[in-house]
Amino acid sequence: MKLLVAVSNDPLSRAIRGTLLGAGHEVESAGTGGAALDVFREERFDAVVLDEGLLGDPIAQVIESMHDAQPDTRILLLTSTPMSRATGEGNRWRALPDEYAPIEHEVPVARGTRTNASADPSPTVPDADTDAGPDTNAARTASAQLPDAVLRKPFSDTELLSYVSALAADSPNLIIRGNLTLDTTNRRAYYASTHSPITLSRLEFSLLEALVKANGEFVNTRELVKFVGGPYFEQQGLLRNALYTLDQKLTRAGLIMTQRGSNWRIR
């Protein structure tokens, strides 16, 4: 992918650039909002890594200008706090209750109906013969100020690469929890690396997906049976054996799965 890294903090910018170059991406960088927009208007990019603390123009204005210049380019916003879609004069991005909400790939949509992985869909654009009142215009402005995904600082190289991969136009569906990335399209799991998947059987992957989607809550074996096989899956011994082997494989990869009786959890 061809990427623009718009970060004012030089050590952070160099670290991000080095990680992306090491993963085989083509990378340009800019240290201010004005410089980023100048580069953005001259070259085409697949995605932008944009720091909330970028010097120069207000970040919402930079995002809106980028959306106007290249509507299909995806934007990953780096922030020090989780964010909601609260925008507009006098507002800051507000904290979300779940800072690790999964990012899932979205098909690019037409301008005016752009969506955000951690927000509700943007309001529907009215028909051309419908008058757009002040509220509608405000909604359009807010939509144009939304990034496509948000990554909270500090983050690991694995998280950065997973989020960038999720922004690719042809990316599979991804669920990201810290250094754990699930590719639900190809049924692969990665931990602390985006290159070498953990070797899992189909049943082990299904169990891992169920535990990840539980958002840190315990899940009992009865619920897991329903998730992986529906009402006709009765082989409790097979399930328990898969949970045991999954636990062993995750432990070797550096991820801990907790057991409490017949309940299991991944945090």
Secondary structure, DSSP 8 states (H G I E B T S, - for coil): -EEEEE-S-HHHHHHHHHHHHHTT-EEEEESBHHHHHHHHHHS--SEEEEETT-BSS-HHHHHHHHHHH-TT-EEEEEESS---S--STT------S-TT----------TTS---TTS--------TTS---HHHHHHHHHHHT--SEEEESS--HHHHHHHHHHTSTT---EEEETTEEEETTTTEEEES-SSS-B---HHHHHHHHHHHHTTT--EEHHHHHHHHHGGG---HHHHHHHHHHHHHHHHHHT--EEEETTEEEE-
